């Protein structure tokens, strides 16, 4: 059974011709819809209905004697933006139909093809329900992020106090403790330090989610050069070959993408630590729809059968004693790229290096 057939719909029709309204109602009954039907033809009535008896669907003729469909659409999108709005009108030309959809109408059905109206309503209702579910999930996600952020900040202060008191305790009585007690104090110190790291990571991860997105046009190549310049200072004493291919202009948030590129480069440096020289190559491939950026290294690689875990939060494919970290860097990269409407993935093999990719929408499609 269709979505619309599961309940009685409240349909509001903007139509000045009684005969056309009868034909529309008859065709919808024939289409199997259950509904209550109300016809109006003036703006004051329209405003009253939206405020006092909001409909499930709005159907509107394009031209009314004292009220036009585009004005009705603008009012509906302001007053009840989630209610489907479908034009049902005589032949007006393709330009009018295109303009109606551009202005936010859900569909455009000709009166000569009323047999299509029931399915158009069902499709519009399905899309409206999906959009509402998406909005609810996004709202729940934002609420969870805010809760996590608040908890992380709240934990920071007592952990800082704990670190301070443990340090004081070690200075005052550390030398007087027996071997077992000193081991216990060491475990406490390490545990508090690990918790502080986790809280710091949670705060940073939440800030990615909470940060306002700024969509600017800038050079990704210049951003990558900035990353390499900073990391060269941190890797003095290591032989690292940076190979920078041409990176294009993109549209996105420079601060967030700088963070993502830095995390990817840090990851490459970490897992090429045993290589001399380490080689990290950055390149791109541009299509009509997207820009794909790659960062390849000659490091230890990874088991491709476990590659889906790479971008998970607190996911690690290598042992702690070999490579430090909490396993969140790539998860941050994935979230930053996702906020830009892009994808992340990786290719690699054990002992043969790895290549990490992310995509961004082409500036022409953003």
C-alpha positions as CSV (number, residue, x, y, z in Angstrom):
1,X,0.0,0.0,0.0
2,X,1.3,3.5,-0.8
3,X,2.3,6.0,1.8
4,X,-0.6,8.3,0.9
5,X,-3.1,5.5,1.1
6,X,-2.2,4.7,4.7
7,X,-3.8,7.9,6.1
8,X,-6.4,10.5,5.2
9,X,-4.6,13.4,3.7
10,X,-5.6,17.0,4.1
11,X,-5.3,18.5,0.6
12,X,-5.5,22.2,0.0
13,X,-6.3,23.3,-3.6
14,X,-5.7,26.8,-4.9
15,X,-8.1,26.8,-7.9
16,X,-10.6,29.4,-9.1
17,X,-12.4,27.0,-11.5
18,X,-14.9,24.8,-9.8
19,X,-15.1,22.4,-12.7
20,X,-11.3,21.9,-12.7
21,X,-11.4,21.3,-9.0
22,X,-14.0,18.5,-9.5
23,X,-11.9,16.8,-12.1
24,X,-8.9,16.9,-9.8
25,X,-10.8,15.5,-6.9
26,X,-12.3,12.7,-9.1
27,X,-8.9,11.8,-10.5
28,X,-7.4,11.6,-7.0
29,X,-10.2,9.3,-5.8
30,X,-9.6,7.1,-8.8
31,X,-5.9,7.1,-7.9
32,X,-6.7,5.4,-4.6
33,X,-5.9,8.3,-2.3
34,X,-7.9,8.9,0.9
35,X,-8.2,12.6,1.6
36,X,-10.1,15.6,2.7
37,X,-10.3,18.3,0.1
38,X,-10.6,22.0,0.5
39,X,-10.6,24.5,-2.4
40,X,-9.8,28.2,-2.0
41,X,-8.9,31.0,-4.5
42,X,-7.7,34.0,-2.6
43,X,-4.6,35.0,-0.5
44,X,-6.4,35.7,2.8
45,X,-8.0,32.3,2.7
46,X,-4.7,30.7,1.9
47,X,-3.0,32.4,4.9
48,X,-5.8,31.4,7.2
49,X,-5.7,27.8,6.2
50,X,-1.9,27.6,6.6
51,X,-2.1,29.0,10.1
52,X,-5.3,27.3,11.4
53,X,-5.5,24.0,9.5
54,X,-2.1,23.2,7.9
55,X,-2.5,20.8,5.0
56,X,-0.4,17.7,4.1
57,X,-0.2,18.7,0.5
58,X,-0.8,22.0,-1.4
59,X,-2.0,21.9,-5.0
60,X,-2.1,25.2,-6.9
61,X,-3.0,26.5,-10.3
62,X,-0.4,28.9,-11.7
63,X,-2.7,31.8,-12.6
64,X,-5.6,32.9,-10.4
65,X,-7.6,36.1,-10.8
66,X,-6.5,37.8,-7.6
67,X,-3.6,35.5,-6.6
68,X,-0.8,33.8,-8.5
69,X,0.9,30.5,-7.9
70,X,4.4,31.8,-7.5
71,X,3.2,34.1,-4.7
72,X,1.5,31.1,-3.0
73,X,4.6,29.0,-3.4
74,X,6.8,31.7,-1.7
75,X,4.3,32.0,1.2
76,X,4.1,28.3,1.6
77,X,7.9,27.9,1.6
78,X,8.1,30.5,4.3
79,X,5.2,29.4,6.5
80,X,5.4,25.6,6.0
81,X,8.6,24.7,4.2
82,X,8.2,21.0,4.6
83,X,4.7,20.6,3.1
84,X,4.8,19.4,-0.6
85,X,3.7,22.0,-3.1
86,X,2.6,20.8,-6.6
87,X,1.5,23.0,-9.4
88,X,-1.6,21.7,-11.3
89,X,-2.2,24.0,-14.2
90,X,-2.9,24.3,-17.9
91,X,-0.3,24.5,-20.6
92,X,2.1,27.3,-19.6
93,X,5.3,26.4,-21.5
94,X,8.4,24.7,-20.3
95,X,9.9,27.9,-19.0
96,X,7.2,28.3,-16.4
97,X,7.6,24.6,-15.3
98,X,11.4,25.0,-14.9
99,X,11.0,28.3,-13.0
100,X,8.4,26.7,-10.7
101,X,10.8,23.9,-9.8
102,X,13.7,26.3,-9.4
103,X,11.6,28.3,-6.9
104,X,11.0,25.2,-4.8
105,X,7.9,23.5,-6.1
106,X,7.9,19.7,-5.7
107,X,6.3,18.9,-9.0
108,X,4.4,20.4,-12.0
109,X,1.5,18.5,-13.4
110,X,-0.5,19.6,-16.4
111,X,-4.3,19.5,-16.2
112,X,-4.3,17.5,-19.4
113,X,-2.4,14.7,-17.5
114,X,-4.3,14.5,-14.2
115,X,-3.7,10.8,-14.3
116,X,-0.2,11.5,-13.1
117,X,-1.3,13.6,-10.1
118,X,-1.8,10.8,-7.6
119,X,1.6,9.3,-8.1
120,X,3.2,12.8,-8.0
121,X,1.6,13.4,-4.6
122,X,2.8,10.0,-3.3
123,X,6.3,10.7,-4.5
124,X,6.3,14.2,-3.0
125,X,5.0,12.8,0.4
126,X,7.7,10.1,0.4
127,X,10.4,12.7,-0.3
128,X,9.0,15.0,2.4
129,X,9.1,12.1,4.9
130,X,12.7,11.2,4.0
131,X,13.8,14.8,4.3
132,X,12.1,15.0,7.7
133,X,13.8,11.8,8.9
134,X,17.1,13.2,7.7
135,X,16.5,16.5,9.5
136,X,15.7,14.6,12.7
137,X,18.8,12.5,12.4
138,X,20.9,15.6,11.9
139,X,19.2,17.2,14.9
140,X,19.9,14.1,17.0
141,X,23.5,14.1,15.8
142,X,24.0,17.7,16.7
143,X,22.5,17.1,20.2
144,X,24.9,14.1,20.7
145,X,27.9,16.2,19.6
146,X,26.9,19.0,22.0
147,X,26.6,16.5,24.8
148,X,29.9,14.9,24.0
149,X,31.6,18.3,23.8
150,X,30.1,19.3,27.2
151,X,31.1,16.1,28.8
152,X,34.7,16.3,27.4
153,X,35.1,19.9,28.7
154,X,33.7,18.9,32.1
155,X,36.1,16.0,32.4
156,X,39.1,18.2,31.5
157,X,39.2,20.1,34.8
158,X,39.1,17.1,37.2
159,X,41.7,15.3,35.1
160,X,44.0,18.3,35.2
161,X,43.6,18.3,39.0
162,X,44.4,14.6,39.2
163,X,47.5,15.0,37.1
164,X,48.6,17.9,39.3
165,X,48.0,15.9,42.6
166,X,49.8,12.8,41.2
167,X,52.8,14.9,40.3
168,X,52.9,16.5,43.7
169,X,52.5,13.1,45.4
170,X,55.4,11.7,43.3
171,X,57.7,14.6,44.3
172,X,56.8,14.4,48.0
173,X,56.9,10.7,48.7
174,X,58.0,9.0,45.5
175,X,61.5,8.2,46.7
176,X,60.1,6.8,50.0
177,X,57.7,4.3,48.3
178,X,58.5,0.7,47.9
179,X,58.9,-0.9,44.4
180,X,55.2,-2.1,44.2
181,X,53.8,1.3,45.3
182,X,56.0,3.1,42.8
183,X,54.7,0.8,40.1
184,X,51.1,1.6,41.2
185,X,51.9,5.4,41.1
186,X,53.3,5.0,37.6
187,X,50.2,3.2,36.4
188,X,48.0,6.0,37.9
189,X,50.1,8.6,36.2
190,X,49.9,6.8,32.8
191,X,46.2,6.2,33.1
192,X,45.4,9.8,33.9
193,X,47.6,10.9,31.0
194,X,45.8,8.5,28.6
195,X,42.4,9.8,29.8
196,X,43.6,13.4,29.3
197,X,44.6,12.5,25.7
198,X,41.2,10.9,25.1
199,X,39.4,14.0,26.4
200,X,41.6,16.2,24.2
201,X,40.7,14.1,21.2
202,X,37.0,14.2,22.0
203,X,37.1,18.0,22.2
204,X,38.9,18.3,18.9
205,X,36.6,15.8,17.2
206,X,33.5,17.7,18.5
207,X,35.0,21.0,17.3
208,X,35.1,19.6,13.7
209,X,31.4,18.9,14.0
210,X,30.5,22.2,15.6
211,X,32.7,24.4,13.4
212,X,30.9,26.7,11.1
213,X,31.7,25.9,7.5
214,X,33.3,28.6,5.4
215,X,33.2,27.9,1.7
216,X,36.0,29.8,0.0
217,X,37.8,29.5,-3.3
218,X,41.5,28.8,-2.7
219,X,44.5,26.9,-3.9
220,X,44.8,23.4,-2.4
221,X,48.4,23.3,-3.6
222,X,49.3,26.4,-1.5
223,X,47.6,24.7,1.5
224,X,49.6,21.5,1.0
225,X,52.9,23.5,0.7
226,X,52.1,25.1,4.1
227,X,51.6,21.6,5.6
228,X,54.9,20.3,4.2
229,X,56.8,23.4,5.4
230,X,55.6,23.0,8.9
231,X,56.3,19.2,9.0
232,X,59.8,19.6,7.6
233,X,60.7,21.5,10.7
234,X,59.3,18.7,12.9
235,X,61.1,15.9,10.9
236,X,64.6,17.3,11.0
237,X,67.1,14.4,11.1
238,X,64.9,12.2,9.0
239,X,65.3,11.8,5.2
240,X,61.9,12.5,3.8
241,X,61.2,13.0,0.1
242,X,58.1,15.1,-0.5
243,X,56.8,14.9,-4.1
244,X,54.2,17.6,-4.6
245,X,52.1,17.2,-7.8
246,X,49.8,19.8,-9.1
247,X,46.8,20.4,-6.8
248,X,43.9,22.5,-8.2
249,X,41.7,25.3,-6.9
250,X,38.9,24.1,-4.7
251,X,35.9,25.4,-2.8
252,X,35.9,24.6,0.9
253,X,36.9,25.6,4.4
254,X,40.7,26.2,4.4
255,X,41.1,25.7,8.1
256,X,39.3,22.3,8.1
257,X,41.1,21.1,5.0
258,X,44.4,22.2,6.5
259,X,43.6,20.0,9.4
260,X,42.7,17.1,7.2
261,X,45.9,17.4,5.1
262,X,48.0,17.7,8.2
263,X,46.5,14.5,9.7
264,X,47.0,12.6,6.4
265,X,50.6,13.8,6.2
266,X,51.2,13.0,9.9
267,X,49.9,9.5,9.3
268,X,52.2,9.0,6.3
269,X,55.2,10.2,8.3
270,X,54.4,7.9,11.2
271,X,54.2,4.8,9.1
272,X,57.3,5.5,7.0
273,X,59.5,5.9,10.1
274,X,61.4,2.8,9.3
275,X,62.1,3.8,5.7
276,X,65.2,5.7,4.6
277,X,64.4,7.6,2.6
278,X,60.7,8.0,3.3
279,X,58.7,9.0,0.2
280,X,55.4,10.8,0.3
281,X,53.8,11.8,-2.9
282,X,50.7,14.0,-3.2
283,X,48.7,14.3,-6.5
284,X,45.3,14.9,-7.8
285,X,42.8,13.9,-10.6
286,X,40.2,16.3,-11.7
287,X,36.9,15.3,-13.4
288,X,33.8,17.2,-14.3
289,X,32.1,16.3,-11.0
290,X,34.9,16.0,-8.4
291,X,38.5,16.5,-7.5
292,X,40.3,13.4,-6.1
293,X,43.4,14.1,-4.0
294,X,45.8,11.2,-3.3
295,X,48.7,10.9,-0.7
296,X,50.9,7.9,-1.3
297,X,53.7,6.6,0.9
298,X,56.3,3.8,0.9
299,X,55.6,2.9,4.5
300,X,54.5,-0.4,6.2
301,X,51.1,-0.4,4.4
302,X,48.2,-2.4,5.8
303,X,46.1,-5.5,5.3
304,X,43.6,-4.5,2.6
305,X,41.0,-6.9,4.1
306,X,40.9,-4.6,7.1
307,X,40.9,-1.4,5.2
308,X,37.4,-0.5,6.1
309,X,38.5,0.0,9.7
310,X,41.1,2.6,8.9
311,X,38.7,5.6,9.1
312,X,36.9,4.4,12.2
313,X,37.2,6.3,15.5
314,X,39.7,4.7,17.9
315,X,40.5,2.1,15.2
316,X,44.1,0.9,14.9
317,X,45.6,-1.8,12.6
318,X,49.1,-1.7,14.2
319,X,50.3,-2.4,17.7
320,X,50.6,0.4,20.3
321,X,54.2,-0.3,21.0
322,X,55.1,0.1,17.3
323,X,53.2,3.2,16.5
324,X,51.8,5.7,19.0
325,X,48.4,7.4,18.7
326,X,44.7,6.8,19.5
327,X,43.4,6.0,16.1
328,X,41.4,9.1,15.5
329,X,43.4,11.1,12.9
330,X,41.9,9.4,9.8
331,X,38.4,9.5,11.4
332,X,38.8,13.3,11.6
333,X,39.8,13.4,8.0
334,X,36.7,11.4,7.0
335,X,34.4,13.7,8.9
336,X,36.0,16.9,7.5
337,X,35.8,15.5,3.9
338,X,32.2,14.4,4.5
339,X,31.2,17.9,5.6
340,X,32.5,19.1,2.3
341,X,30.4,16.5,0.4
342,X,33.3,14.3,-0.4
343,X,34.5,10.7,0.0
344,X,37.5,9.0,1.7
345,X,39.1,5.6,0.9
346,X,42.5,3.9,0.9
347,X,44.5,1.3,-1.0
348,X,47.5,-0.6,0.3
349,X,49.3,-3.8,1.0
350,X,51.4,-5.0,3.9
351,X,55.0,-3.9,3.4
352,X,54.2,-2.1,0.2
353,X,53.0,1.3,1.3
354,X,49.6,2.9,1.3
355,X,47.6,5.5,-0.7
356,X,44.9,7.6,0.9
357,X,42.3,9.4,-1.2
358,X,39.7,12.0,-0.6
359,X,37.4,13.7,-3.0
360,X,35.8,17.2,-3.1
361,X,33.0,18.4,-5.3
362,X,34.3,20.2,-8.4
363,X,34.0,24.0,-7.8
364,X,31.7,24.1,-10.8
365,X,29.2,21.8,-9.0
366,X,29.5,23.2,-5.5
